[in-house]
């Protein structure tokens, strides 16, 4: 919550083997190592219409919704 922009969030890069060798079985050995495998991505805020949690659906303004939900600690 304290991060001003998603550009400041480091994205973990996972091994290409997770894509080309699921369950340790090579699916495309000739292309091995040619993939980009981020652990997650950052969705621009303009595309977010709700945050869905196990406790329910939170809507904008998100700072207020998260605070009212009580599940998250705002920094």
Biopython code that builds the backbone (N, CA, C, O; Angstrom):
import numpy as np
from Bio.PDB.StructureBuilder import StructureBuilder

atoms = [
    (1, "UNK", "N", (0.816, -1.201, 0.000)),
    (1, "UNK", "CA", (0.000, 0.000, 0.000)),
    (1, "UNK", "C", (0.858, 1.262, 0.000)),
    (1, "UNK", "O", (0.422, 2.316, -0.464)),
    (2, "UNK", "N", (2.069, 1.152, 0.519)),
    (2, "UNK", "CA", (2.929, 2.328, 0.593)),
    (2, "UNK", "C", (3.709, 2.564, -0.691)),
    (2, "UNK", "O", (4.399, 3.576, -0.810)),
    (3, "UNK", "N", (3.617, 1.660, -1.646)),
    (3, "UNK", "CA", (4.348, 1.806, -2.899)),
    (3, "UNK", "C", (3.577, 2.724, -3.834)),
    (3, "UNK", "O", (2.412, 2.477, -4.147)),
    (4, "UNK", "N", (4.240, 3.783, -4.276)),
    (4, "UNK", "CA", (3.573, 4.793, -5.093)),
    (4, "UNK", "C", (3.148, 4.271, -6.469)),
    (4, "UNK", "O", (2.109, 4.674, -6.992)),
    (5, "UNK", "N", (3.940, 3.390, -7.045)),
    (5, "UNK", "CA", (3.654, 2.890, -8.387)),
    (5, "UNK", "C", (4.146, 1.454, -8.523)),
    (5, "UNK", "O", (5.109, 1.053, -7.870)),
    (6, "UNK", "N", (3.481, 0.692, -9.368)),
    (6, "UNK", "CA", (3.854, -0.697, -9.589)),
    (6, "UNK", "C", (5.243, -0.858, -10.179)),
    (6, "UNK", "O", (5.834, -1.934, -10.090)),
    (7, "UNK", "N", (5.773, 0.202, -10.780)),
    (7, "UNK", "CA", (7.127, 0.151, -11.338)),
    (7, "UNK", "C", (8.175, -0.079, -10.254)),
    (7, "UNK", "O", (9.293, -0.501, -10.551)),
    (8, "UNK", "N", (7.823, 0.195, -9.008)),
    (8, "UNK", "CA", (8.767, 0.043, -7.904)),
    (8, "UNK", "C", (8.733, -1.347, -7.271)),
    (8, "UNK", "O", (9.502, -1.631, -6.353)),
    (9, "UNK", "N", (7.841, -2.216, -7.763)),
    (9, "UNK", "CA", (7.704, -3.557, -7.198)),
    (9, "UNK", "C", (8.615, -4.522, -7.957)),
    (9, "UNK", "O", (8.454, -4.695, -9.166)),
    (10, "UNK", "N", (9.571, -5.155, -7.265)),
    (10, "UNK", "CA", (10.424, -6.121, -7.956)),
    (10, "UNK", "C", (9.625, -7.383, -8.288)),
    (10, "UNK", "O", (8.911, -7.922, -7.442)),
    (11, "UNK", "N", (9.756, -7.840, -9.529)),
    (11, "UNK", "CA", (9.044, -9.035, -9.978)),
    (11, "UNK", "C", (10.014, -10.214, -9.951)),
    (11, "UNK", "O", (11.045, -10.200, -10.624)),
    (12, "UNK", "N", (9.672, -11.230, -9.168)),
    (12, "UNK", "CA", (10.509, -12.430, -9.090)),
    (12, "UNK", "C", (10.458, -13.161, -10.428)),
    (12, "UNK", "O", (9.377, -13.397, -10.968)),
    (13, "UNK", "N", (11.610, -13.513, -10.954)),
    (13, "UNK", "CA", (11.704, -14.283, -12.196)),
    (13, "UNK", "C", (11.971, -15.737, -11.845)),
    (13, "UNK", "O", (12.951, -16.041, -11.166)),
    (14, "UNK", "N", (11.124, -16.620, -12.294)),
    (14, "UNK", "CA", (11.282, -18.045, -12.011)),
    (14, "UNK", "C", (11.994, -18.747, -13.164)),
    (14, "UNK", "O", (12.104, -18.210, -14.266)),
    (15, "UNK", "N", (12.461, -19.927, -12.895)),
    (15, "UNK", "CA", (13.228, -20.694, -13.875)),
    (15, "UNK", "C", (12.362, -21.098, -15.066)),
    (15, "UNK", "O", (11.178, -21.399, -14.914)),
    (16, "UNK", "N", (12.968, -21.099, -16.254)),
    (16, "UNK", "CA", (12.272, -21.525, -17.465)),
    (16, "UNK", "C", (11.832, -22.976, -17.362)),
    (16, "UNK", "O", (10.869, -23.373, -18.018)),
    (17, "UNK", "N", (12.503, -23.762, -16.568)),
    (17, "UNK", "CA", (12.165, -25.180, -16.412)),
    (17, "UNK", "C", (10.731, -25.368, -15.917)),
    (17, "UNK", "O", (10.111, -26.391, -16.209)),
    (18, "UNK", "N", (10.197, -24.404, -15.177)),
    (18, "UNK", "CA", (8.811, -24.512, -14.712)),
    (18, "UNK", "C", (7.840, -24.510, -15.888)),
    (18, "UNK", "O", (6.745, -25.065, -15.790)),
    (19, "UNK", "N", (8.234, -23.889, -16.999)),
    (19, "UNK", "CA", (7.388, -23.829, -18.187)),
    (19, "UNK", "C", (7.642, -25.037, -19.086)),
    (19, "UNK", "O", (6.705, -25.687, -19.549)),
    (20, "UNK", "N", (8.911, -25.328, -19.327)),
    (20, "UNK", "CA", (9.271, -26.352, -20.296)),
    (20, "UNK", "C", (9.423, -27.750, -19.719)),
    (20, "UNK", "O", (9.513, -28.723, -20.468)),
    (21, "UNK", "N", (9.452, -27.860, -18.411)),
    (21, "UNK", "CA", (9.602, -29.177, -17.793)),
    (21, "UNK", "C", (8.646, -29.354, -16.614)),
    (21, "UNK", "O", (9.083, -29.635, -15.498)),
    (22, "UNK", "N", (7.343, -29.191, -16.856)),
    (22, "UNK", "CA", (6.424, -29.417, -15.746)),
    (22, "UNK", "C", (6.510, -30.874, -15.297)),
    (22, "UNK", "O", (6.555, -31.791, -16.117)),
    (23, "UNK", "N", (6.532, -31.062, -14.005)),
    (23, "UNK", "CA", (6.680, -32.411, -13.419)),
    (23, "UNK", "C", (7.928, -33.116, -13.927)),
    (23, "UNK", "O", (7.981, -34.342, -14.017)),
    (24, "UNK", "N", (8.935, -32.307, -14.256)),
    (24, "UNK", "CA", (10.251, -32.804, -14.709)),
    (24, "UNK", "C", (10.176, -33.626, -15.987)),
    (24, "UNK", "O", (10.997, -34.516, -16.209)),
    (25, "UNK", "N", (9.195, -33.327, -16.822)),
    (25, "UNK", "CA", (9.069, -33.965, -18.128)),
    (25, "UNK", "C", (9.217, -32.887, -19.176)),
    (25, "UNK", "O", (8.408, -31.962, -19.234)),
    (26, "UNK", "N", (10.246, -32.993, -20.009)),
    (26, "UNK", "CA", (10.494, -31.982, -21.035)),
    (26, "UNK", "C", (9.358, -31.979, -22.055)),
    (26, "UNK", "O", (9.025, -33.019, -22.623)),
    (27, "UNK", "N", (8.765, -30.808, -22.284)),
    (27, "UNK", "CA", (7.703, -30.680, -23.274)),
    (27, "UNK", "C", (8.223, -30.052, -24.567)),
    (27, "UNK", "O", (7.753, -30.387, -25.654)),
    (28, "UNK", "N", (9.190, -29.145, -24.451)),
    (28, "UNK", "CA", (9.781, -28.474, -25.606)),
    (28, "UNK", "C", (11.279, -28.306, -25.379)),
    (28, "UNK", "O", (11.745, -27.180, -25.205)),
    (29, "UNK", "N", (12.040, -29.386, -25.376)),
    (29, "UNK", "CA", (13.465, -29.272, -25.051)),
    (29, "UNK", "C", (14.247, -28.373, -25.999)),
    (29, "UNK", "O", (15.252, -27.790, -25.591)),
    (30, "UNK", "N", (13.812, -28.240, -27.268)),
    (30, "UNK", "CA", (14.533, -27.395, -28.216)),
    (30, "UNK", "C", (14.389, -25.911, -27.892)),
    (30, "UNK", "O", (15.205, -25.107, -28.343)),
    (31, "UNK", "N", (13.386, -25.535, -27.133)),
    (31, "UNK", "CA", (13.175, -24.126, -26.777)),
    (31, "UNK", "C", (13.543, -23.827, -25.330)),
    (31, "UNK", "O", (13.295, -22.726, -24.837)),
    (32, "UNK", "N", (14.101, -24.751, -24.686)),
    (32, "UNK", "CA", (14.428, -24.613, -23.269)),
    (32, "UNK", "C", (15.281, -23.363, -23.024)),
    (32, "UNK", "O", (16.262, -23.117, -23.725)),
    (33, "UNK", "N", (14.892, -22.592, -22.030)),
    (33, "UNK", "CA", (15.650, -21.398, -21.660)),
    (33, "UNK", "C", (15.249, -20.151, -22.414)),
    (33, "UNK", "O", (15.821, -19.085, -22.185)),
    (34, "UNK", "N", (14.269, -20.256, -23.318)),
    (34, "UNK", "CA", (13.872, -19.096, -24.111)),
    (34, "UNK", "C", (12.603, -18.424, -23.573)),
    (34, "UNK", "O", (12.013, -17.585, -24.254)),
    (35, "UNK", "N", (12.193, -18.777, -22.392)),
    (35, "UNK", "CA", (10.950, -18.205, -21.875)),
    (35, "UNK", "C", (11.221, -17.143, -20.813)),
    (35, "UNK", "O", (12.291, -17.091, -20.206)),
    (36, "UNK", "N", (10.221, -16.306, -20.617)),
    (36, "UNK", "CA", (10.190, -15.364, -19.510)),
    (36, "UNK", "C", (9.129, -15.913, -18.570)),
    (36, "UNK", "O", (7.997, -16.154, -18.990)),
    (37, "UNK", "N", (9.475, -16.113, -17.314)),
    (37, "UNK", "CA", (8.568, -16.768, -16.376)),
    (37, "UNK", "C", (8.450, -15.962, -15.080)),
    (37, "UNK", "O", (9.026, -16.341, -14.060)),
    (38, "UNK", "N", (7.703, -14.847, -15.117)),
    (38, "UNK", "CA", (7.543, -14.060, -13.894)),
    (38, "UNK", "C", (6.632, -14.775, -12.902)),
    (38, "UNK", "O", (5.701, -15.477, -13.298)),
    (39, "UNK", "N", (6.905, -14.595, -11.614)),
    (39, "UNK", "CA", (6.093, -15.210, -10.571)),
    (39, "UNK", "C", (4.709, -14.553, -10.503)),
    (39, "UNK", "O", (3.733, -15.201, -10.124)),
    (40, "UNK", "N", (4.625, -13.279, -10.866)),
    (40, "UNK", "CA", (3.365, -12.537, -10.887)),
    (40, "UNK", "C", (3.570, -11.310, -11.755)),
    (40, "UNK", "O", (4.683, -11.056, -12.217)),
    (41, "UNK", "N", (2.519, -10.553, -11.981)),
    (41, "UNK", "CA", (2.667, -9.289, -12.689)),
    (41, "UNK", "C", (1.945, -8.201, -11.901)),
    (41, "UNK", "O", (1.276, -8.480, -10.906)),
    (42, "UNK", "N", (2.085, -6.988, -12.348)),
    (42, "UNK", "CA", (1.431, -5.851, -11.701)),
    (42, "UNK", "C", (0.366, -5.334, -12.664)),
    (42, "UNK", "O", (0.679, -4.907, -13.775)),
    (43, "UNK", "N", (-0.882, -5.375, -12.236)),
    (43, "UNK", "CA", (-1.989, -4.906, -13.059)),
    (43, "UNK", "C", (-2.186, -3.411, -12.839)),
    (43, "UNK", "O", (-2.330, -2.974, -11.698)),
    (44, "UNK", "N", (-2.195, -2.624, -13.903)),
    (44, "UNK", "CA", (-2.436, -1.184, -13.743)),
    (44, "UNK", "C", (-3.776, -0.937, -13.049)),
    (44, "UNK", "O", (-4.761, -1.620, -13.331)),
    (45, "UNK", "N", (-3.809, 0.022, -12.160)),
    (45, "UNK", "CA", (-5.006, 0.317, -11.354)),
    (45, "UNK", "C", (-6.236, 0.584, -12.204)),
    (45, "UNK", "O", (-7.349, 0.275, -11.777)),
    (46, "UNK", "N", (-6.070, 1.148, -13.394)),
    (46, "UNK", "CA", (-7.239, 1.465, -14.224)),
    (46, "UNK", "C", (-8.007, 0.217, -14.664)),
    (46, "UNK", "O", (-9.159, 0.317, -15.088)),
    (47, "UNK", "N", (-7.375, -0.962, -14.564)),
    (47, "UNK", "CA", (-8.036, -2.205, -14.941)),
    (47, "UNK", "C", (-8.635, -2.955, -13.751)),
    (47, "UNK", "O", (-9.257, -4.001, -13.937)),
    (48, "UNK", "N", (-8.462, -2.447, -12.554)),
    (48, "UNK", "CA", (-8.968, -3.125, -11.361)),
    (48, "UNK", "C", (-10.334, -2.540, -10.998)),
    (48, "UNK", "O", (-10.459, -1.346, -10.729)),
    (49, "UNK", "N", (-11.353, -3.398, -10.997)),
    (49, "UNK", "CA", (-12.703, -2.944, -10.645)),
    (49, "UNK", "C", (-13.141, -3.479, -9.292)),
    (49, "UNK", "O", (-14.123, -3.003, -8.723)),
    (50, "UNK", "N", (-12.407, -4.483, -8.766)),
    (50, "UNK", "CA", (-12.727, -5.039, -7.451)),
    (50, "UNK", "C", (-11.557, -5.889, -6.981)),
    (50, "UNK", "O", (-10.750, -6.357, -7.784)),
    (51, "UNK", "N", (-11.477, -6.082, -5.672)),
    (51, "UNK", "CA", (-10.511, -7.002, -5.077)),
    (51, "UNK", "C", (-11.343, -8.097, -4.420)),
    (51, "UNK", "O", (-12.150, -7.829, -3.531)),
    (52, "UNK", "N", (-11.137, -9.334, -4.869)),
    (52, "UNK", "CA", (-11.913, -10.463, -4.355)),
    (52, "UNK", "C", (-11.065, -11.214, -3.338)),
    (52, "UNK", "O", (-9.948, -11.633, -3.643)),
    (53, "UNK", "N", (-11.593, -11.383, -2.137)),
    (53, "UNK", "CA", (-10.901, -12.114, -1.078)),
    (53, "UNK", "C", (-11.817, -13.212, -0.565)),
    (53, "UNK", "O", (-12.983, -13.289, -0.952)),
    (54, "UNK", "N", (-11.289, -14.057, 0.305)),
    (54, "UNK", "CA", (-12.118, -15.105, 0.891)),
    (54, "UNK", "C", (-13.206, -14.518, 1.794)),
    (54, "UNK", "O", (-14.164, -15.206, 2.146)),
    (55, "UNK", "N", (-13.053, -13.252, 2.164)),
    (55, "UNK", "CA", (-14.046, -12.604, 3.033)),
    (55, "UNK", "C", (-15.095, -11.827, 2.256)),
    (55, "UNK", "O", (-16.096, -11.391, 2.823)),
    (56, "UNK", "N", (-14.868, -11.650, 0.955)),
    (56, "UNK", "CA", (-15.842, -10.919, 0.160)),
    (56, "UNK", "C", (-15.198, -10.098, -0.936)),
    (56, "UNK", "O", (-14.004, -10.227, -1.208)),
    (57, "UNK", "N", (-16.002, -9.250, -1.566)),
    (57, "UNK", "CA", (-15.556, -8.412, -2.674)),
    (57, "UNK", "C", (-15.391, -6.983, -2.165)),
    (57, "UNK", "O", (-16.308, -6.416, -1.572)),
    (58, "UNK", "N", (-14.213, -6.410, -2.401)),
    (58, "UNK", "CA", (-13.932, -5.041, -1.983)),
    (58, "UNK", "C", (-13.935, -4.145, -3.221)),
    (58, "UNK", "O", (-13.414, -4.518, -4.272)),
    (59, "UNK", "N", (-14.516, -2.980, -3.084)),
    (59, "UNK", "CA", (-14.609, -2.047, -4.208)),
    (59, "UNK", "C", (-13.981, -0.704, -3.827)),
    (59, "UNK", "O", (-13.717, -0.429, -2.656)),
    (60, "UNK", "N", (-13.753, 0.115, -4.843)),
    (60, "UNK", "CA", (-13.159, 1.436, -4.641)),
    (60, "UNK", "C", (-14.093, 2.288, -3.776)),
    (60, "UNK", "O", (-15.312, 2.130, -3.841)),
    (61, "UNK", "N", (-13.544, 3.166, -2.989)),
    (61, "UNK", "CA", (-12.111, 3.451, -2.778)),
    (61, "UNK", "C", (-11.456, 2.336, -1.949)),
    (61, "UNK", "O", (-11.915, 2.005, -0.856)),
    (62, "UNK", "N", (-10.384, 1.773, -2.492)),
    (62, "UNK", "CA", (-9.784, 0.577, -1.909)),
    (62, "UNK", "C", (-9.165, 0.807, -0.537)),
    (62, "UNK", "O", (-9.240, -0.067, 0.327)),
    (63, "UNK", "N", (-8.560, 1.958, -0.327)),
    (63, "UNK", "CA", (-8.005, 2.237, 1.001)),
    (63, "UNK", "C", (-9.069, 2.112, 2.066)),
    (63, "UNK", "O", (-8.839, 1.505, 3.112)),
    (64, "UNK", "N", (-10.217, 2.675, 1.812)),
    (64, "UNK", "CA", (-11.343, 2.617, 2.750)),
    (64, "UNK", "C", (-11.887, 1.191, 2.862)),
    (64, "UNK", "O", (-12.132, 0.711, 3.969)),
    (65, "UNK", "N", (-12.076, 0.510, 1.729)),
    (65, "UNK", "CA", (-12.611, -0.849, 1.737)),
    (65, "UNK", "C", (-11.707, -1.806, 2.498)),
    (65, "UNK", "O", (-12.184, -2.634, 3.274)),
    (66, "UNK", "N", (-10.407, -1.695, 2.277)),
    (66, "UNK", "CA", (-9.451, -2.564, 2.970)),
    (66, "UNK", "C", (-9.452, -2.290, 4.462)),
    (66, "UNK", "O", (-9.379, -3.213, 5.273)),
    (67, "UNK", "N", (-9.533, -1.027, 4.814)),
    (67, "UNK", "CA", (-9.544, -0.651, 6.226)),
    (67, "UNK", "C", (-10.806, -1.173, 6.911)),
    (67, "UNK", "O", (-10.734, -1.696, 8.023)),
    (68, "UNK", "N", (-11.946, -1.037, 6.267)),
    (68, "UNK", "CA", (-13.208, -1.498, 6.829)),
    (68, "UNK", "C", (-13.255, -3.012, 6.932)),
    (68, "UNK", "O", (-13.851, -3.552, 7.865)),
    (69, "UNK", "N", (-12.630, -3.705, 5.980)),
    (69, "UNK", "CA", (-12.608, -5.160, 5.987)),
    (69, "UNK", "C", (-11.835, -5.679, 7.200)),
    (69, "UNK", "O", (-12.205, -6.694, 7.789)),
    (70, "UNK", "N", (-10.768, -4.982, 7.568)),
    (70, "UNK", "CA", (-9.997, -5.370, 8.735)),
    (70, "UNK", "C", (-8.992, -6.474, 8.514)),
    (70, "UNK", "O", (-8.233, -6.805, 9.425)),
    (71, "UNK", "N", (-8.967, -7.054, 7.325)),
    (71, "UNK", "CA", (-8.032, -8.154, 7.033)),
    (71, "UNK", "C", (-6.623, -7.641, 6.741)),
    (71, "UNK", "O", (-5.646, -8.376, 6.880)),
    (72, "UNK", "N", (-6.527, -6.387, 6.338)),
    (72, "UNK", "CA", (-5.263, -5.854, 5.877)),
    (72, "UNK", "C", (-4.833, -4.680, 6.732)),
    (72, "UNK", "O", (-5.654, -3.882, 7.183)),
    (73, "UNK", "N", (-3.550, -4.593, 6.943)),
    (73, "UNK", "CA", (-2.995, -3.466, 7.698)),
    (73, "UNK", "C", (-2.428, -2.473, 6.694)),
    (73, "UNK", "O", (-1.507, -2.795, 5.944)),
    (74, "UNK", "N", (-2.972, -1.286, 6.681)),
    (74, "UNK", "CA", (-2.495, -0.241, 5.781)),
    (74, "UNK", "C", (-1.275, 0.421, 6.389)),
    (74, "UNK", "O", (-1.252, 0.750, 7.575)),
    (75, "UNK", "N", (-0.268, 0.610, 5.561)),
    (75, "UNK", "CA", (0.987, 1.226, 6.037)),
    (75, "UNK", "C", (0.935, 2.706, 5.790)),
    (75, "UNK", "O", (1.884, 3.420, 6.112)),
]
sb = StructureBuilder()
sb.init_structure("model")
sb.init_model(0)
sb.init_chain("A")
sb.init_seg("    ")
for serial, (resi, resn, name, xyz) in enumerate(atoms, 1):
    if name == "N":
        sb.init_residue(resn, " ", resi, " ")
    sb.init_atom(name, np.array(xyz, "f"), 0.0, 1.0, " ", f" {name:<3s}", serial, name[0])
structure = sb.get_structure()
